[in-house]
Amino acid sequence: MRNTVLIPVLCYLFSLFILFAGCTFDYGDDESSGDELPDLVMENVEYVRVRSSDPIARFSAERAERYENLNLMKLWNFTFEQYGDGGKEVNAFGSAGRASVDIETSNIFMDHGIMVEVESEDIIIVTEQLEWNDEERLLFTKEDDEVNILQNNGTNFIGIGLRADARKRTWEFFGEVSGTYIYDDDEEEETEGDEIDLEQRIDAEDTENQELEL
């Protein structure tokens, strides 16, 4: 598995949120989801980032609310796509039910089912909640949250409590890691992927704070 993809892709997704939070929207008349009315509301939002006339990313949300006094942007039912080959193909996409962006600090909180798939790296990341601290460049879940990582070759394992440091380019799980990790032997073309049961391979006392260098 190419672990290098975990931090860059999710950090790129969060950078899109920060850009999106800085956009200006038209006033809306819809009711707020909270006690304070939003200053700006937009339905069925779509934002496309372009470089040299080619789209490099697309971001869409069912609803966006901006609260100026709170320095907050709230988003519902959003998806994103990252393009390659001059915008001709999608090499990463994902979705989540809800997100809030602190416009002043650029901190981001996402929950209600998060899925990120990177086809070029053959990896899918699924979790329920994810946070980004922009100043410390940290990506993390709650310590007891499950993070499921899958690949098409049958790799499927769950780690408890993810913490990723974008500066150090390392990530770790705070709790147990269990499941199956399958790796292919590139040196022998006829050799099928070897299957490793992570529950048997990793001693229970060693699963806490297991740090993987990217």
SEVEXDO-385246 format. One record per residue: x, y, z of N, C-alpha, C in turn; residue in one letter. Coordinates in Angstrom, 3 decimals, decimal comma. Layout:
! SEVEXDO-385246
R      nc1      nc2      nc3     cac1     cac2     cac3      cc1      cc2      cc3 baza
R        X        Y        Z        X        Y        Z        X        Y        Z    a
...
END
This chain:
! SEVEXDO-385246
R      nc1      nc2      nc3     cac1     cac2     cac3      cc1      cc2      cc3 baza
R    0,838   -1,189    0,000    0,000    0,000    0,000    0,877    1,245    0,000    m
R    0,529    2,236   -0,758    1,331    3,449   -0,846    0,806    4,438    0,191    r
R    1,412    4,451    1,365    0,947    5,279    2,453    1,132    6,767    2,190    n
R    1,999    7,117    1,230    2,270    8,521    0,944    1,031    9,270    0,489    t
R    0,013    8,588    0,043   -1,155    9,260   -0,507   -2,088    9,770    0,569    v
R   -2,013    9,259    1,774   -2,991    9,582    2,800   -3,020   11,060    3,135    l
R   -1,864   11,625    3,515   -1,832   13,028    3,920   -2,019   13,983    2,748    i
R   -1,277   13,855    1,612   -1,411   14,838    0,537   -2,829   14,978   -0,002    p
R   -3,536   13,880   -0,210   -4,878   13,969   -0,789   -5,851   14,646    0,162    v
R   -5,837   14,262    1,435   -6,769   14,863    2,378   -6,422   16,319    2,648    l
R   -5,130   16,653    2,681   -4,744   18,053    2,860   -5,177   18,890    1,668    c
R   -5,106   18,300    0,464   -5,557   19,023   -0,726   -7,056   19,264   -0,654    y
R   -7,801   18,266   -0,180   -9,236   18,432   -0,006   -9,530   19,577    0,938    l
R   -8,804   19,674    2,061   -9,042   20,730    3,020   -8,659   22,088    2,453    f
R   -7,649   22,143    1,597   -7,298   23,419    0,978   -8,422   23,912    0,073    s
R   -9,160   22,983   -0,553  -10,320   23,376   -1,346  -11,401   23,985   -0,463    l
R  -11,621   23,405    0,714  -12,602   23,955    1,649  -12,240   25,382    2,022    f
R  -10,947   25,613    2,290  -10,509   26,938    2,705  -10,729   27,951    1,583    i
R  -10,407   27,574    0,345  -10,661   28,458   -0,788  -12,146   28,723   -0,943    l
R  -12,937   27,669   -0,797  -14,381   27,777   -0,955  -14,983   28,687    0,115    f
R  -14,451   28,601    1,339  -14,965   29,420    2,434  -14,702   30,902    2,194    a
R  -13,702   31,231    1,382  -13,382   32,610    1,098  -14,181   33,212   -0,038    g
R  -15,021   32,411   -0,701  -15,830   32,923   -1,806  -16,977   33,790   -1,287    c
R  -17,498   34,634   -2,147  -18,638   35,480   -1,821  -19,891   34,928   -2,474    t
R  -20,974   34,840   -1,682  -22,222   34,276   -2,177  -23,336   35,306   -2,122    f
R  -24,423   35,031   -2,859  -25,608   35,867   -2,811  -26,382   35,596   -1,529    d
R  -27,171   36,602   -1,068  -27,996   36,407    0,112  -29,112   35,435   -0,197    y
R  -29,498   34,650    0,805  -30,591   33,694    0,647  -31,648   33,925    1,695    g
R  -32,829   33,343    1,485  -33,950   33,513    2,394  -34,271   32,251    3,165    d
R  -33,455   31,196    3,012  -33,749   29,928    3,668  -33,507   30,021    5,166    d
R  -34,175   29,147    5,930  -34,032   29,125    7,365  -32,678   28,549    7,752    e
R  -32,147   29,031    8,847  -30,869   28,532    9,337  -31,046   27,211   10,050    s
R  -29,963   26,421   10,083  -29,989   25,161   10,797  -29,692   25,368   12,279    s
R  -29,291   26,573   12,695  -28,954   26,839   14,081  -29,754   28,010   14,618    g
R  -29,340   28,498   15,824  -30,066   29,596   16,461  -29,810   30,923   15,765    d
R  -28,633   31,104   15,207  -28,296   32,356   14,534  -28,509   32,212   13,034    e
R  -29,129   33,243   12,452  -29,383   33,198   11,014  -28,083   33,403   10,244    l
R  -27,895   32,685    9,159  -26,681   32,876    8,354  -26,739   34,184    7,588    p
R  -25,587   34,775    7,371  -25,514   36,004    6,572  -25,649   35,701    5,086    d
R  -25,143   34,559    4,671  -25,188   34,163    3,261  -25,607   32,702    3,169    l
R  -26,435   32,394    2,173  -26,891   31,023    1,954  -26,819   30,718    0,468    v
R  -26,401   29,505    0,136  -26,387   29,095   -1,261  -26,789   27,634   -1,344    m
R  -27,648   27,314   -2,298  -28,088   25,948   -2,523  -27,439   25,390   -3,787    e
R  -27,174   24,077   -3,770  -26,613   23,400   -4,948  -25,391   24,134   -5,487    n
R  -24,404   24,271   -4,618  -23,182   25,004   -4,936  -22,243   24,133   -5,758    v
R  -21,580   24,733   -6,718  -20,518   24,043   -7,451  -19,368   25,001   -7,672    e
R  -18,177   24,563   -7,297  -16,975   25,377   -7,434  -15,939   24,564   -8,197    y
R  -15,417   25,127   -9,273  -14,411   24,448  -10,094  -13,130   25,272  -10,074    v
R  -12,045   24,620   -9,736  -10,741   25,289   -9,745  -10,053   24,964  -11,065    r
R   -9,561   26,004  -11,741   -8,983   25,857  -13,074   -7,555   26,357  -13,073    v
R   -6,697   25,648  -13,807   -5,311   26,088  -13,991   -4,967   25,958  -15,468    r
R   -4,530   27,053  -16,077   -4,195   27,077  -17,513   -5,351   26,543  -18,353    s
R   -6,553   26,981  -18,020   -7,810   26,644  -18,711   -8,267   25,205  -18,508    s
R   -7,506   24,398  -17,740   -7,898   23,014  -17,471   -8,419   22,886  -16,044    d
R   -9,552   22,208  -15,854  -10,051   22,004  -14,486   -9,128   21,054  -13,724    p
R   -8,804   21,413  -12,483   -7,974   20,539  -11,662   -8,758   19,986  -10,470    i
R   -9,895   20,605  -10,139  -10,705   20,099   -9,038  -12,114   20,664   -9,135    a
R  -13,068   19,883   -8,671  -14,460   20,334   -8,605  -15,005   20,026   -7,221    r
R  -15,718   20,992   -6,676  -16,279   20,855   -5,343  -17,751   21,226   -5,415    f
R  -18,636   20,411   -4,841  -20,054   20,721   -4,862  -20,670   20,440   -3,495    s
R  -21,716   21,191   -3,145  -22,407   21,007   -1,871  -23,888   21,270   -2,074    a
R  -24,691   20,511   -1,350  -26,143   20,701   -1,424  -26,555   22,028   -0,818    e
R  -25,830   22,456    0,214  -26,145   23,716    0,883  -24,886   24,277    1,534    r
R  -24,749   25,591    1,498  -23,646   26,273    2,168  -24,202   27,476    2,920    a
R  -23,772   27,645    4,163  -24,181   28,779    4,979  -22,936   29,463    5,526    e
R  -22,945   30,785    5,495  -21,803   31,563    6,002  -22,283   32,464    7,133    r
R  -21,557   32,408    8,270  -21,874   33,201    9,451  -20,705   34,149    9,715    y
R  -20,898   35,432    9,381  -19,800   36,391    9,477  -19,362   36,610   10,919    e
R  -20,309   36,733   11,863  -19,953   36,981   13,261  -19,194   35,818   13,877    n
R  -19,467   34,621   13,396  -18,816   33,432   13,925  -17,568   33,035   13,135    l
R  -17,319   33,755   12,029  -16,213   33,379   11,127  -16,320   31,911   10,732    n
R  -17,522   31,520   10,307  -17,809   30,104   10,092  -18,539   29,872    8,776    l
R  -18,139   28,808    8,087  -18,849   28,334    6,901  -19,303   26,907    7,170    m
R  -20,601   26,627    6,942  -21,137   25,283    7,123  -21,548   24,718    5,769    k
R  -21,275   23,434    5,556  -21,567   22,772    4,294  -22,294   21,460    4,562    l
R  -23,225   21,111    3,649  -23,972   19,863    3,772  -23,892   19,053    2,480    w
R  -23,754   17,732    2,647  -23,788   16,792    1,523  -22,898   17,253    0,375    n
R  -21,612   17,224    0,624  -20,672   17,714   -0,383  -19,869   16,579   -0,992    f
R  -19,383   16,829   -2,191  -18,501   15,904   -2,896  -17,350   16,693   -3,500    t
R  -16,252   16,002   -3,814  -15,158   16,661   -4,497  -14,544   15,685   -5,495    f
R  -13,936   16,236   -6,527  -13,195   15,463   -7,514  -11,890   16,180   -7,807    e
R  -10,817   15,424   -7,903   -9,519   15,974   -8,299   -9,159   15,366   -9,644    q
R   -8,805   16,218  -10,608   -8,596   15,772  -11,977   -7,119   15,637  -12,323    y
R   -6,846   14,756  -13,271   -5,514   14,598  -13,831   -5,585   14,613  -15,340    g
R   -4,431   14,531  -15,984   -4,362   14,499  -17,445   -5,115   15,662  -18,068    d
R   -4,825   16,876  -17,577   -5,437   18,071  -18,147   -6,938   18,133  -17,972    g
R   -7,442   17,535  -16,895   -8,875   17,564  -16,622   -9,671   16,481  -17,312    g
R   -8,983   15,544  -17,994   -9,687   14,505  -18,750  -10,107   13,311  -17,896    k
R   -9,455   13,115  -16,751   -9,803   11,969  -15,920   -9,802   12,355  -14,446    e
R  -10,613   11,645  -13,675  -10,704   11,863  -12,236   -9,750   10,891  -11,545    v
R   -8,800   11,426  -10,777   -7,881   10,526  -10,086   -8,140   10,438   -8,586    n
R   -9,052   11,275   -8,082   -9,447   11,175   -6,678  -10,819   11,802   -6,503    a
R  -11,632   11,199   -5,658  -12,929   11,794   -5,350  -13,355   11,358   -3,958    f
R  -14,343   12,073   -3,416  -14,790   11,752   -2,072  -16,070   12,481   -1,724    g
R  -16,568   12,200   -0,523  -17,826   12,795   -0,087  -17,921   12,780    1,434    s
R  -18,796   13,605    1,970  -19,107   13,630    3,396  -20,456   14,312    3,583    a
R  -21,090   14,019    4,700  -22,419   14,561    4,943  -22,418   15,993    5,421    g
R  -21,357   16,377    6,132  -21,373   17,709    6,729  -19,956   18,175    7,008    r
R  -19,756   19,506    6,953  -18,455   20,076    7,290  -18,652   21,497    7,801    a
R  -17,739   21,935    8,645  -17,705   23,334    9,073  -16,265   23,826    8,951    s
R  -16,113   25,045    8,427  -14,799   25,632    8,189  -14,684   26,914    8,995    v
R  -13,686   26,992    9,870  -13,401   28,218   10,603  -12,623   29,137    9,663    d
R  -13,260   30,209    9,224  -12,662   31,063    8,205  -11,412   31,769    8,730    i
R  -11,393   32,086   10,022  -10,246   32,810   10,596   -9,037   31,905   10,771    e
R   -9,239   30,689   11,269   -8,115   29,789   11,548   -7,864   28,772   10,446    t
R   -8,843   28,582    9,556   -8,803   27,560    8,501   -8,877   26,140    9,063    s
R   -9,305   26,001   10,324   -9,556   24,672   10,872  -10,840   24,111   10,288    n
R  -10,894   22,787   10,096  -12,025   22,153    9,424  -12,482   20,939   10,217    i
R  -13,779   20,782   10,320  -14,374   19,616   10,966  -15,339   18,965    9,985    f
R  -15,203   17,654    9,753  -16,088   16,916    8,861  -16,662   15,716    9,601    m
R  -17,949   15,417    9,332  -18,526   14,211    9,912  -19,677   13,712    9,050    d
R  -20,443   12,762    9,588  -21,571   12,127    8,890  -21,113   11,324    7,678    h
R  -20,104   10,514    7,871  -19,691    9,583    6,822  -18,753   10,190    5,808    g
R  -17,455    9,910    5,940  -16,436   10,467    5,056  -15,832    9,341    4,233    i
R  -15,763    9,542    2,936  -15,162    8,563    2,040  -14,257    9,289    1,056    m
R  -13,024    8,831    0,942  -12,081    9,375   -0,034  -11,496    8,203   -0,812    v
R  -11,587    8,262   -2,135  -11,029    7,208   -2,977  -10,033    7,815   -3,963    e
R   -8,851    7,217   -4,023   -7,805    7,665   -4,947   -7,534    6,508   -5,895    v
R   -8,076    6,597   -7,099   -7,973    5,482   -8,044   -6,532    5,212   -8,458    e
R   -5,750    6,266   -8,657   -4,375    6,074   -9,116   -3,521    5,346   -8,084    s
R   -3,900    5,423   -6,807   -3,142    4,762   -5,745   -3,868    3,527   -5,219    e
R   -5,058    3,245   -5,768   -5,839    2,086   -5,355   -6,031    2,060   -3,838    d
R   -6,621    3,128   -3,312   -6,855    3,201   -1,874   -8,181    3,907   -1,608    i
R   -8,930    3,382   -0,644  -10,171    3,992   -0,188  -10,064    4,192    1,317    i
R  -10,385    5,384    1,793  -10,357    5,709    3,207  -11,776    6,052    3,640    i
R  -12,273    5,363    4,663  -13,634    5,575    5,147  -13,596    5,805    6,652    v
R  -14,225    6,858    7,111  -14,335    7,122    8,541  -15,563    7,984    8,799    t
R  -15,914    8,159   10,049  -17,136    8,895   10,389  -16,866   10,360   10,672    e
R  -15,672   10,675   11,162  -15,376   12,045   11,575  -13,905   12,342   11,347    q
R  -13,599   13,575   10,916  -12,215   13,946   10,617  -12,041   15,435   10,873    l
R  -10,914   15,802   11,480  -10,633   17,212   11,766   -9,265   17,597   11,222    e
R   -9,141   18,889   10,876   -7,880   19,436   10,375   -7,538   20,680   11,178    w
R   -6,349   20,693   11,825   -5,831   21,869   12,504   -4,791   22,493   11,590    n
R   -5,122   23,646   11,027   -4,277   24,217    9,983   -2,959   24,752   10,527    d
R   -2,959   25,364   11,699   -1,731   25,930   12,256   -0,722   24,832   12,567    e
R   -1,188   23,745   13,168   -0,297   22,650   13,526   -0,131   21,642   12,402    e
R   -0,919   21,799   11,335   -0,886   20,897   10,177   -1,140   19,455   10,613    r
R   -2,175   19,279   11,424   -2,531   17,965   11,941   -3,897   17,538   11,420    l
R   -3,984   16,282   11,054   -5,222   15,660   10,603   -5,534   14,539   11,591    l
R   -6,753   14,516   12,151   -6,999   13,539   13,196   -8,487   13,225   13,352    f
R   -8,743   12,060   13,925  -10,082   11,661   14,340  -10,106   11,647   15,866    t
R  -11,262   11,316   16,429  -11,299   11,068   17,867  -10,506    9,796   18,151    k
R  -10,005    9,668   19,370   -9,114    8,557   19,687   -9,793    7,198   19,591    e
R  -11,138    7,178   19,667  -11,833    5,894   19,590  -12,566    5,689   18,262    d
R  -12,328    6,577   17,280  -12,979    6,451   15,978  -12,301    5,388   15,122    d
R  -13,096    4,685   14,337  -12,569    3,705   13,401  -12,243    4,358   12,061    e
R  -11,125    3,952   11,472  -10,736    4,384   10,128  -10,517    3,122    9,303    v
R  -11,310    2,951    8,261  -11,233    1,758    7,419  -10,439    2,088    6,159    n
R   -9,429    1,268    5,841   -8,610    1,451    4,641   -8,735    0,203    3,777    i
R   -9,091    0,395    2,502   -9,357   -0,715    1,604   -8,591   -0,562    0,306    l
R   -8,337   -1,713   -0,360   -7,767   -1,757   -1,700   -8,481   -2,832   -2,505    q
R   -8,364   -2,723   -3,823   -9,023   -3,691   -4,702   -8,452   -5,097   -4,584    n
R   -7,222   -5,236   -4,122   -6,611   -6,563   -4,024   -7,083   -7,348   -2,807    n
R   -8,007   -6,771   -2,028   -8,535   -7,466   -0,870   -8,067   -6,920    0,458    g
R   -7,104   -6,008    0,440   -6,675   -5,368    1,684   -7,857   -4,637    2,315    t
R   -8,071   -4,891    3,593   -9,172   -4,255    4,316   -8,830   -4,298    5,797    n
R   -8,403   -3,162    6,339   -8,102   -3,147    7,763   -8,640   -1,889    8,425    f
R   -8,843   -1,999    9,726   -9,407   -0,912   10,519   -8,409   -0,524   11,602    i
R   -8,134    0,773   11,689   -7,305    1,303   12,762   -8,150    2,211   13,638    g
R   -7,817    2,274   14,913   -8,575    3,082   15,860   -7,798    4,351   16,191    i
R   -8,434    5,508   15,960   -7,850    6,789   16,338   -6,691    7,220   15,466    g
R   -6,981    7,834   14,319   -5,947    8,269   13,373   -5,415    9,648   13,736    l
R   -4,101    9,805   13,639   -3,468   11,122   13,774   -2,365   11,214   12,730    r
R   -2,446   12,238   11,855   -1,467   12,417   10,785   -0,828   13,798   10,898    a
R    0,482   13,837   10,820    1,248   15,074   10,907    1,772   15,413    9,514    d
R    1,242   16,486    8,923    1,625   16,849    7,559    3,043   17,395    7,492    a
R    3,533   17,995    8,567    4,901   18,523    8,563    5,918   17,388    8,612    r
R    5,687   16,435    9,507    6,612   15,315    9,650    6,355   14,217    8,629    k
R    5,197   14,317    7,939    4,781   13,315    6,964    4,727   11,919    7,602    r
R    4,103   11,862    8,773    3,894   10,590    9,464    2,435   10,479    9,863    t
R    1,978    9,238   10,029    0,635    9,025   10,557    0,651    7,807   11,470    w
R   -0,277    7,793   12,414   -0,301    6,758   13,423   -1,723    6,475   13,877    e
R   -1,924    5,276   14,412   -3,174    4,909   15,048   -2,936    4,839   16,559    f
R   -3,906    5,317   17,331   -3,770    5,311   18,777   -4,255    4,000   19,397    f
R   -5,080    3,252   18,698   -5,604    2,010   19,232   -5,223    0,825   18,382    g
R   -5,992   -0,240   18,497   -5,693   -1,484   17,803   -5,861   -1,349   16,287    e
R   -5,100   -2,162   15,584   -5,225   -2,276   14,131   -5,558   -3,724   13,821    v
R   -6,623   -3,959   13,056   -7,019   -5,332   12,753   -7,535   -5,415   11,325    s
R   -7,463   -6,605   10,752   -7,938   -6,809    9,390   -6,927   -7,577    8,577    g
R   -6,998   -7,419    7,275   -6,123   -8,147    6,359   -5,392   -7,192    5,436    t
R   -4,075   -7,319    5,373   -3,251   -6,526    4,463   -2,613   -7,472    3,453    y
R   -2,870   -7,254    2,170   -2,340   -8,099    1,105   -1,327   -7,295    0,293    i
R   -0,138   -7,853    0,121    0,862   -7,167   -0,685    1,310   -8,087   -1,818    y
R    1,686   -7,463   -2,933    2,110   -8,202   -4,118    3,625   -8,248   -4,179    d
R    4,144   -9,406   -4,584    5,586   -9,573   -4,767    5,938   -9,177   -6,190    d
R    6,522   -7,983   -6,335    6,844   -7,481   -7,674    7,979   -8,258   -8,327    d
R    8,804   -8,932   -7,524    9,961   -9,614   -8,092    9,570  -10,911   -8,782    e
R    8,475  -11,545   -8,377    8,028  -12,781   -8,986    6,644  -12,570   -9,567    e
R    6,557  -12,442  -10,881    5,312  -12,078  -11,533    4,215  -13,112  -11,314    e
R    4,583  -14,396  -11,154    3,579  -15,423  -11,027    3,119  -15,615   -9,582    e
R    3,749  -14,943   -8,648    3,395  -15,092   -7,246    2,172  -14,255   -6,927    t
R    1,160  -14,884   -6,350   -0,026  -14,147   -5,966    0,259  -13,345   -4,710    e
R   -0,595  -12,356   -4,461   -0,402  -11,517   -3,290   -0,440  -12,335   -2,009    g
R    0,468  -12,012   -1,090    0,518  -12,693    0,196   -0,434  -12,013    1,166    d
R   -1,160  -12,809    1,946   -2,151  -12,278    2,862   -1,621  -12,303    4,284    e
R   -1,759  -11,187    4,978   -1,293  -11,080    6,351   -2,468  -10,712    7,226    i
R   -2,726  -11,501    8,261   -3,760  -11,176    9,238   -3,143  -10,240   10,257    d
R   -3,610   -8,990   10,252   -2,998   -7,996   11,120   -3,211   -8,313   12,589    l
R   -4,288   -8,990   12,915   -4,542   -9,332   14,308   -3,500  -10,326   14,815    e
R   -3,012  -11,185   13,916   -1,993  -12,142   14,306   -0,596  -11,539   14,230    q
R   -0,401  -10,615   13,303    0,940  -10,074   13,067    1,330   -9,028   14,100    r
R    0,354   -8,219   14,522    0,665   -7,098   15,400    0,293   -7,456   16,832    i
R    1,242   -7,463   17,722    0,977   -7,738   19,123    0,098   -6,636   19,696    d
R   -0,845   -6,982   20,544   -1,814   -6,030   21,063   -1,143   -4,861   21,764    a
R   -0,022   -5,108   22,460    0,637   -4,032   23,185    1,365   -3,084   22,249    e
R    1,641   -3,531   21,032    2,393   -2,703   20,094    1,497   -1,938   19,143    d
R    0,174   -2,121   19,210   -0,719   -1,452   18,264   -0,961   -0,005   18,625    t
R   -0,763    0,348   19,918   -0,983    1,725   20,294    0,174    2,600   19,822    e
R   -0,202    3,771   19,276    0,774    4,744   18,804    1,742    4,150   17,785    n
R    1,213    3,285   16,879    2,048    2,765   15,819    2,233    3,850   14,769    q
R    3,458    4,311   14,590    3,744    5,426   13,683    4,326    4,892   12,394    e
R    3,745    5,332   11,266    4,222    4,917    9,961    4,812    6,115    9,246    l
R    6,046    6,030    8,812    6,691    7,140    8,126    6,340    7,090    6,661    e
R    5,945    8,286    6,105    5,555    8,356    4,698    6,768    8,610    3,823    l
END
